[in-house]
Amino acid sequence: MLNDARTLTELKEILNFLADGSELLPPNQLLRAQVMEWQFFEHYSHEPYIVTTRYINKRLGLPNARRSEFDEKQVGGR
């Protein structure tokens, strides 16, 4: 939460917000876009397989209703 009670909830946006003005996020527009390009690739390439399966397993306790989805996403994650 920011000092004025506004919030950011997405990881990419939080990372970019915190890195803004530091050497972690380049000031050059093209280089900054390349950082975001990698973030979006990771988010859409890996997240559905790794984060979703972790959520189903750890947070939901691997319910039978989500078992086939969990198994299918395990294949993509590997």
N, C-alpha and C positions, 0 to 999 in steps of 0.2 A: 504494500500500500504506500502510496506517495504521501508526502506531508499534508496535502490538502484532501486526503481521503479518496482520491481517484485510484483506480487499480489497473494493472495489466495482468492478463491471465495466460497469455500464450508465451511459451518458452522463448521462441525466436525474438519476439518483441521485447521481452524482458532483458534478454542478453544484449540486444542492440541498444536499448535504453541505457543499461548500465555501462556499456562499453563506449558509448558516444563521448567523444572528446579525449579518449585514451588512445594509446598505441595499438590497442586490440581491434579497433575499428578504423580502417584507413580514412583519412580525410578526402582522398581522391575519389570522385564519384564512381569511376569505373571499378576501382579496386573494392570499394564498399559494395557495389552491386555484385561483384564476384563472391564476396563473403556471403551475401544473402543467397546467391545462386546455390552455394554449397548447403546452406541451411535448409533451403526449400527441397533440394534433392534428398537430403537426409530425412527430412520430415515425411515426405511422400514415398520414399523408397524403403525406409526401414521401420518407421513408426507403426504402420499397420500390423507388422509381423511381430515386432519385439514388445512394444509398449502395450498393445492390445492384449497379447497373450499373458503378459505379466499382470495386467489388470484383472483379466478373467481368473487367473490362478490365485494371485495374492489377495486381491480385494474382494472378489466374489466367492472365493473358496472352491473354484472349479466345479460349478454346478453342472449337473447332467444336461440341462437344457442348453448349455454353451460348450459342451465337450467336443462336438464335431467341429465347431468354429475354431476352437482352441487347437485341435489336431491339424486342421487345414492350414492355419497360420504358422504353425511350427515348421511346416515344410518350407514356406516362403522365408522364414527367418534363418533357416539353415543355409 
